[in-house]
Amino acid sequence: MDSDGTQDARGTHANPVPRPAGPPAVPAVPPRPAEAPGVPPRPDGSAFLAWLRAPRPEAAPGVWRFGHRPRPAEEPEVIPGRQLIGGALIAFLVGWLIWSLLQNGYLGTWWWVPLFLLTPDSWRGSDSQLGEVGSALVYRGYEVIIALIIMVAVGRLGRWGEVWRRFVAPHMRRRQPQDAAPALADDPAQWNQLRGAGAVEAAERLASDARDGLMRDVDHARIARAWQGVRTGRHSLATFTGAVLKDGAAACLHPSGARDLPTRVARHDLLTGQVRLGTTADDARNPYAYRGAGLGLGPELLGTSLLAVGPAGSGKTGSVVRPVAESLCLHALAGRAAVVVVGGAGAGLGPADAYDVVVRIGNSESVYDLDLYGGTTDPDEAAAVLAEALVGDLADPHPGSDSRRSTTVLAQLLGPFRAVHGRFPSVPELRQLLDGAPGPLDALRTGLQGSGRESLLRELDARARQMGQPGDVAGVLADRVALLDRPAFAGFFDTSGRSRPFSLKALDHPVRVRIDLPERGHADASRMLARLVLAQFTASVAVREDRSLFACLILDDASGVVTPEAVRGIQRLRSAHAGVVLTLRTLDDVPRPLRGPLLGAAGCRMALSGLTPWDGQDFAEVWGKEWTEARDVTDRQIIAETPAGKAVHMLRRVITGKAPTARAVTVRQVERERWSASELAHGVPPGHAVLSLTTVQGEHAPPLLVDLRD
């Protein structure tokens, strides 16, 4: 079936990547990490069914919903365990004492009065109409009622219910079976949506594969995505049913033929689309409803973009970038997302087998190339994107700066070159044009003469007049292009059709892409290429035909990448069903005028441990303040006026060593920062981070202290 999960994600250019002859050989149930909530290798499918039927209640933004048990919004008053058990025991002894006194007649016989008033005299005595046994039952039954009343009263006083909930019920829940099958009408393994639409045979085939252990979480998500395409009318019911009846759980495969990733390092729940990053700390600064809950991110949060700031070794790549990239790759296999991951070579962004396209810039063994012009045929669009990459970091964060002039200069050259050669210039050719070499410019002028394209000739003439004039940015552009015109990049950025260039125009398909940048010895070129990818991404996702796919760009180390135009592009991503994940070692890598707009453009902000105080100040400002309850406790000495009082006070001083005092507590509302710069710099433990969240629907989660190691 040619569904969203089967569109060609690899044939993104004129030279498509050959597809495998068939789906790769995979076991009936793939191996999983022991900690993943996916499917452990059990042949009967019970683990998959348990995962599928696990509760996933609605929860606040960022809460890991798999197996989550909601908590109240406000923290209840918790009695210390020792005090609670002691009170329960004392209440039991009091109840036992009262019952013993009643039984032995020390409290009189008044408690028999209700029985005498409610029963006839003929039921009592030796000549009772009920007989000796019946009369005894009446008396014993009444005693049981009185005992129950005493038990209920002392149980409420001793908080026996709280003792049961805190110390007994958790052990009972552990012993209860967790894999009981729900009713057929509510069982997700029965595919009732398909049955309701008339695809009963397809539903039976999928349910059988699930029971037999032939289905995994990616299969379920992929087929559910294909069924969504049937419901929206993109595909026919007959085609979907035929594919399922033929291939079962392996229907509607991703173009790569893969049904899972080679390895997983994080916990994923594809039913909710979340990846677990850690556990919200049981800290008083976290809202009570979040304490102890898992922290999960999904497209509904990544769609507002994520900015993570922390020094080297704080866990940005291993604890944030790698799990998020892995999650989006799983979404791509399910036909839900397209992901581009950019980082340094050897940065640990996942194995090459987990991606459809791996571009190793500067590596002669790389199979793929990077399209310098983003796959566009419009010279003005290509000029704007290329100018942002070359000199975007030099632009003043206000309109009318170098970026616009650079765009004009590039457009004056790219338009005539494409009109003459039918393609855009390669890096050496572009460098010659920007340097003003007379040969290439004369060749363009000769090619345009007599072609009727007078507007392009005027562009060349304007470029010739501006060349060498004060304020001409062509020299700066040529210097930046020279960073790419190096022997290490000789086989890259080809425009003649001899290579396999990857273009971000392919984000209409569920493609998985990793781009390795040559950081060693080419740091400036790497930053320029990162700006190029970001500019192409923001331009491409805005014009996608199919926005049902979530598109995400992950930039591991965005130093030197944030520009005024980049911030404006990030702000527009939410409406395009796209987002970016950026990591920085420090906010000092971002120009001072852009730090506030960048923090405002990112809906999810993460400050990892080891942050500097001046970086913490920027986060503290963007997170704002809140009203809290402050308690002022004062102790004043008690002065006794009577001799007896003075004697008691003297005795207390001898025993405690302190003068008798009276404590006064004043409660008032004060406004304080949610997290101060000092707390962010010195109060975040290693392996932890403070994270605030915003969903694409506008729901917010306050800054949360999260343990990324759990």
N, C-alpha and C positions, 0 to 999 in steps of 0.2 A: 504494500500500500504506500502510495506516495503522500505521506502525511508530514506533519511538522517535524517529526522525528526522523524522517527519511529523506529530506531534501538534501541535495548535494552540498555538503559543508566544506568539501575539499576542492572541488573544481571551481575555484574562485577567479580564474583567469583563463586565458586562451589555452594554456597548457594544464589541463586538470590532472590531479594526482590519480594514478590508476587505483581503482577500487580493488579490494581483495576478492578472490574468486568466490568466496562465500563467507559466512560468519565464522569467526575464529572458534576453534574447538574449546568449549568451556564445560566444566563439570556441571552436573545437574544443579548443585548448590555450591556457589563459589565460596572459598574460604574468606572469613571475615576476621578483623581484629577482635580479640576477646571482649574489648570494652565497647565496641560499636553496637548501637541498638539495632543493627541490621539482622541478617539471618546467619546464625552459626551453621556449620555444615552438618545438618541433620537430614537424613534421606526422607523422613516422613513429612516434612514441611511444618511440623508443629511449632518450631521456633519462628518461622515466617508468619504463621497465623497468629501467634502470640504477639508479635510485633505489630501486625496489622490491626488487631483488636484492642491494643493497649489504649487506655484512656488518654485523651488529649483535650482537656478542658480549655475553654477560652480563658486567656490570661492577659496580663498587662504587657505592653511592648517589651520585648527582649527576654521574656520568661521562656525557658525551655519547656515546651508543652508536653513532651513525651513522658507519661507517667507522673505529671505534676499534680500535687495536692494543694489546692488554693488555701491561702491563709487570710485571716481578716485584715482589713486595711489598717486597723489600729492594734497596737500590742496590748493584749489583755493583762490585767494585773496578775502576775505569777507569784504564787506563794512558794517559798523555798521548800524543796523536797523533804528535808528533815522536819521542818515545822508542819508540813502537810501530813506526813505519816504519823507524827506524834499526836497531832490533833485528832486524826482518825482513830488512833488507838485509844486515846483518852475518852472520845465519844463512845466507843464500843464499851469500855469499862463502866462509864456512867450508865449506859443503857442496861448493861448486865446487872449493875447494882440496883437500879430501879426495879427491874424485873424480879430480882431476888427478894427485895423488900416487900413487893406486892405478894409474891408467892408465900412468904413466911408470915404475912399478916401484920407487919410492922407499920404499914401505912393505912390500916383499917380495911373495911370491906366496901367502901364507897364505889370502888371501880366495878362492882357487880351490879350496881343499880340499873344501868342500861339494859342488862340482860333480864332483870326482873320486870322491868317496865315493858319490854317488847315481846316477852313470851308468856303464855298462859300458865296459871299455877298447876294445871294438870300435867305439864311437861316436867315438873320438878318433884322431887321427893321419892320415897321408896315405892309409892303406888302410882308412879308416872304412867300415863297412857303410852309413852314411847318405850316403856320397858327400861330395865336397868342399863342395857347397852346403849339404847337411844339417848337416855338422859345423860350418860357419860359423854357421848359424842357431842351433845349440845354444849356441855360445860367445857370440854376440851377445845371445841371449835371456837368458843368465845375467847378462851385463853390465847389461842393462836392469833385471833384478830387483834387482841390487845398487844401481843408481842410484835406483830407486824407494825402496828401504829408506833410503838416505841422505837422499832428499828428504823422506820422511815424518818422519824423525828431526829434521832441521834445521827442518822446517816446524812441528813441535810446539814446538821450542825457540824459534823466532822468532815464534810466535803468528800464523802465516799465516792461520789460520781467523778470528781476530779482525780482521785487516786486511781480509779479504774481507767480513765482516759489516758493518764500519763504513764502508768506503770504496767498495766495489764493488757489494754487493747492493742498497743503496738506489737506485742509478742503474739497475740491472737491473729493479727492481720498477716504476720509472716508465715504462719502455719496454714492459712487458708489457701486453697488452690487458686492460682492467678490465670489459668489458661482455660477457664470455662467458656464454652462457646455461647455467644449471645443468641437471641431469637433470630430466626432466619430473616425476618423483615428488617432487622437492624444490623445484620452481619455484613461488614464490608467485603468479606471474602466471597459473598454470593453474587456480587455485581448486579444489584437490583435495578440500577439505572438502565443497564442493557436489557434486562428482562422486561422492564416497563415499556421500553421502546420496541419490543418484539424480537430482539436478538437473543432468544432464549438459548439456542444452541451455542452461541459464542460465550454466553455467560457460564454455561455448564462446562465448556472446555477450559475456561480460565479458572473456575472454581476447582476443577479436577487437577489442573497443574499446580495450583496452590497447595492442595492437600498432599500431592505426591512429591512435594519438594522441588518442583521444576521452576518455580517463580521466585524472584528476588525483589528487593525494594525498587531497584531501577526499572525492572520490567513493569511493575505495578504503576509507577509514575509515568512511564513512557506510554503505556496503553491508555491510561486515564487521559493523558494529553491528546492522544489520537482520537479518543472518544469525544473530547471537547471540540475537536475540529469537526466531527460529525454533527454535533449539536448546533454549531454555528453555521453549518451549511457549506464549509469548505470542502468536505469530502462526503461521499455517499455512504449510506448505511450498508449497502450490499458489498462495496469494496472493503469496508472495515470488517464486516462479518466473514467474508471470504479469507482475508488475511489471518484472522484469529483462528478460524477453523483449520487452516493449513499449518500454521506455525505455532499456535498456542501462545505460551508465555514469551516466545521469541519473535512475535509479530511486530511489525512496524519498527524495525531496527534502525538505529543511527547509521548514517552512511559508512562509518568506519567498521560496522559489524560488531562493535564492542557492546557488551551488556553490563560491564562494570569497569572500574579502574583497576590497574594492576595491584595497587596497595592503597590502604586508607590509614591516615594517622589521626583522624578526628572522628567524633561521633556525629552521625548524620541521621536526620529523620526526613525522608523525602515526602512523607505524607503531609507534613506541615511546611516543608521546604527549609528547615532550620539546620544550622550546624552549631554544635555546642562548643563555646570558647572557654568556658570555665564555670565557676560557681560564685554567686553573689555572696559576699562575706557576711557573716552574722555580726554585723557592726551597728552600733547605735546610730551612725550617720546614714545608714541605708534605711529606706522605708521598710516597715515591718513585713509588708506583703512580699517583698523581694528577698528577704534574708533567708539564706540557705537554699534558694532556688537556683537551678541551672540558668546560665545565660546563653541564649541562642539568637543567632542572626539569620535572617532570610531576605529574600528580594524586597519584601515590604519595608525593610529598614535600609538595606543597601541602596534602594532607589532614591534615598535622600543623600547618598554619598557618605563616606567614612573617612575621617582624618585621624591618624594615629601618630602621636609624637612621643619619642622616647630615645634615650641615648643608645649607643651600640651595646648589644648584649641584654637589652631590656625585654626582648621577646617579640619584637614587631614582626619579624619574618616567621619564626617558628610557631608562635602562639596566635597570630592574627592572619598574616598573609597566606601562609600555606593552608590552614584549614578553610579559609574563605575561597581560595582558588580551587581547592579540592571539591568543595560543595558546589561551586558553579560548574565545574567539569561534570559532576554527576547530573546537574540540571540540564546541561547540554546533551548528555547521553539520553535523557528523557525527553528531549525536544522542547525544553522550556526556556533555555537561555543560550546566549553567546558570550564568551569570555575571552579577553586578551590580557595576558599576564606579562608584565615588562619588568625585568630586573637584570642585575649583573650576572655574568656567566658563573655558574657554580653557586648561586645564591640559595639553593635548596628550595626551589619553587615546585618541585614534583618531578617525577621521572618523565623522560621524553615520550614514553609509551602512553602517558595519560593525556597527550595532546594530539590533535589532528595535524597541526602545523607547528613546526619549531624553526624559528628564524634565528640563526646564529651569526649575527653581523660580525664580520672580521674573521670568521672561521671558514677556511677554504673548503671544508667538508660539509658545509651547510647545504641542504637540499633546496631551501627556499631563500628568496630574496625579499626585500622590502620595497614596496612601490613608493618612490619618493614623492609622488604627486597624488597619492590616495585613491587612485583609480578613476579620477575625474577626467573629463575631456574638455572642461571649461577652463580657459587660461586664467580668467579672473579668480575663480575659486582656487585653482592650483596656486596662484600667486599669493593669495591671502593666507593659505595654510602654510606655504613654504616660508613666507615672511615671518609668520609667528614662530616657526621653528628656528629660523636663523638669527633673528634679532629681537624676538619677543621679550627676552630678559633685559634688553637695553632700553625698552620703551618706558617712557614716563607714564605712571598710572593715571593719565588724563587723556582725553581725546586730542587728536591733532598731533600725535607724537611720531617717533621714527617708524612705528609699525605701519602707519598708513603710507608714508612716503616710500617705504621699502616695498609695500604691495604694489604701488604704482610702477616703480622701477622694474620689478619682476614681470608685471603684466605687459610692459612695453617690449619685453624680450620674448616671453613665452608665447604670446599670441602670434607674432610673425614666424617664429621658429616652427610652431605646430602647423601653421598654414603652408609652409614650404615643405617640411619633411614628414608631415602626417603623424608626428609624435612629439613629445616634449624632449628637451635636451638632456643628455647624460650629465653627470657631475663635471667631467673635464670640459665639455662643451659649454655648460652654464658658467663655469669659472672664466672661460675665455670671453664670453659675451659680457660679463660683468666687469672684467678688466678693460674692456674697450678695445680688444684686439681688432685691427682693421679688417683682417681677412674674413672672419666669420660674419661681421656686420655687413661687409660688402656683399658677401654671398647671399645673405638674406635679402638685401635690397635688390639684388639682381633677380632673385627668384620671385619677388613680389611684383616687379615691374611688368606691366602688360597683363597682369592677372585680374585687374579690375578691383583690387583690394586697396583702395586708396587710404582707407582709415588705418590699415596696418602700416603703410608707408609713413603716414604722419606720426604714428607711434615711434617708429625707428628714428625719424628725423628729430623728434622731441628728445629721444634718448641721447642722440648725438650732440644736440645743443647743450643738454644738461651735464654731459660728461666733463668731469674736471672742474666744474663750477663749485664755489663754496656751498656747503650744505648738501652736496650730492652724496647719497648713502651707498652708491654702487661699490665703492671701495671697501666699506664695512661688510657688505654682503659678500663680496669676493673673498675677503679674509675668512669669513665664516664658512663659505663653501669649500675653501682650501682645506679645512679640517677634515672634510670627507674625501678630498682628492689625495688620498694617501695610498701607498702600496698595499696596506692591509685591507683596504676596501676596494681594491681594483676590480674584483668580480661582482661587486654589489651595485645596487641602484641602477641597474641596466634598463634602458628604455627601448632597446632594439629587438626585444622578443627572444633573446638567447637564454634567458633565465626564467625561473618560476617566481615571479614577484607576488607577494601576498598583499592584498588591498583590504582596507577596513570597510570597503563597500560590501564585503562578504558577511556583514553582521546581520543580514536578513536570514541567515541560516544558523542552525545550532552548532557553531564552530568553536573549537577549543584551540587557542593559539598561545604560544609562548615565544617571546622575543628576548633573546639574550643580548645584552649590550656589552661592548668591549670596554669595560671600565679601566682595565690596567693599561696605562700608557695613552689612553684616549678619553680621559675624563670629560674634556670639553665637548668632544664629539658625542659622547654618550648622553650628556645633558641635552644637547641639541636634538638628538634623535628621540629622546623621551618627550621633549616638547612637540616634536613632529607627530608622534603617535597620539599624544593627547589632543592636539589640534585636529588631526584627521578623525579621531573618535568623536569629538563633540560635533564636528561637521557632518559626519556620516549618519549618526543615530537620529539626527533631526530630520532626515529625509528618507528614513526607512519606510518601505511599503507595509511591512508586517511588524507592528509594534507589540504584538502579543508576546514576542520573545523578549525576555529581559536581557539587556546588554550591559556588560560591566567591564570596565578597564581597571586593572590592578597595577599600580605603579609602586614597586618596592624601592623606596628612596627617591622622593620627588624633589630633591635639592636642585635648585636652579630651574625648576619646571614651572613654578607658579608665576604667571604673568597676569596683567590686567585682563587680557582677552581670555585667558584660561579660566579665571574666576567667573567671568561672565558666561562662559560656556558651561561650567559646572552648575551654575544657577539655572540653566535651561534644561538640564538633563531630567529632572523629575517628571516633567510633562511628556518627555519622550520615552518613558519607561526604561530608563537607563540610569547608571550611577558609576561613580569612580571610588576606588579605595586608594588613598595616598598615605605614605608613611614619610616621616621626617625625623631626623636626629634632633633637631632643634628648630624652633620658629625663627631663629636668626638666619636660616637658609631662605627665608621669605622676606622680601623688602618690607620695611616697617609699614608703609601705607597700605599694604595688601594683607597684613595679618588679620585685622578685624574683618574685612570682607571675606577672606578665606574661611575663617571660623564661622562666619554667618552663613556662608554658602553650604557648608557641610552640616547635614542634619544630625549626624552621629559623630561625636568628638571623643577621642580617647587620649588620656594622659597617662603614660606608663611610669613605672618607678624610676627614680633617678633624674626627674625633670629639674631643670634649673629654676631658681626663684623667679627670674624675669619671664621665663616661659609660663610658669605657674600663674603669674599675674595676669597674663592674657586670658588663660582659661578661667581664672576666677572672675574676671570682668564679664566674659561672655555667659557664664553660668549664673551670674547675678546673685541676689540675696533672697532670703526667706525669713518669715516671722517664726521665731522659736520662743519657747517658754524658758525663762531664766529664773533660777531659784537662788535667793540670797538667804543664807542661814547665819543667824547671829545668836551668840550665847551670852546671857547676862547673869551675873551672880545673884543668888537669892539670899536676902538678908533676913535672918530670923529675929523676931521681936520678943518672943516669949522664951523663958528658960528651957522649957521642954523642946522647943524648936531648935534652940541653940545646941542642946545636947544631941539631938538627932543629926544636925548638920556636922557636929564634931565627929560623931561616930562614922558618918559617911565619908568624911575627909580622911579618917584613919584607915577605913577599909579600901577606898578607891584611890586615895592619894590626890584627889582633886576636890576643889570647892564645889558645893552644890550649885548647879546652874539651871536656868530655864532656856529652852531653845525656841527661837522665833524664826519662822520661815516666811519669806516674802516672795510671792510669785508675780512675775510681770512679763509682758510680751516685748521682745526686742528683735530688731532686724539685724541679721548677721549674714556673712557670705556663706554660701552652701559649702564651698571648699576654698579656703584661703590659699594664697600663694605659698605660705610657709608650710601648710599641711600637705600641699601637692609636692613640694620639694623634699620634705623631710618625714612626712607621715604615711607615705605609701610604701608598704613592705615590698621587698624583692619578689618578683613574679606576680605582682598585682598591678592593677590599673584602675583608673577612675574613668567611667564611661557614661556619657549621656546619649540618649537615643531619641529619634523622631521618626515616625512612620510616614509613608507617603500620604496617608489620610490626615495627618496633622496631629496624631496622638504623641504625647511626650512622656519620657521617663526621666526623672531627675538624675543627677550624677550618682553613679553607683560604684562602690568599691568592689572589685571583682578579683577573685583568685584565678589567674590564668593557668595555673598548674593543675587544677582539679578538673 
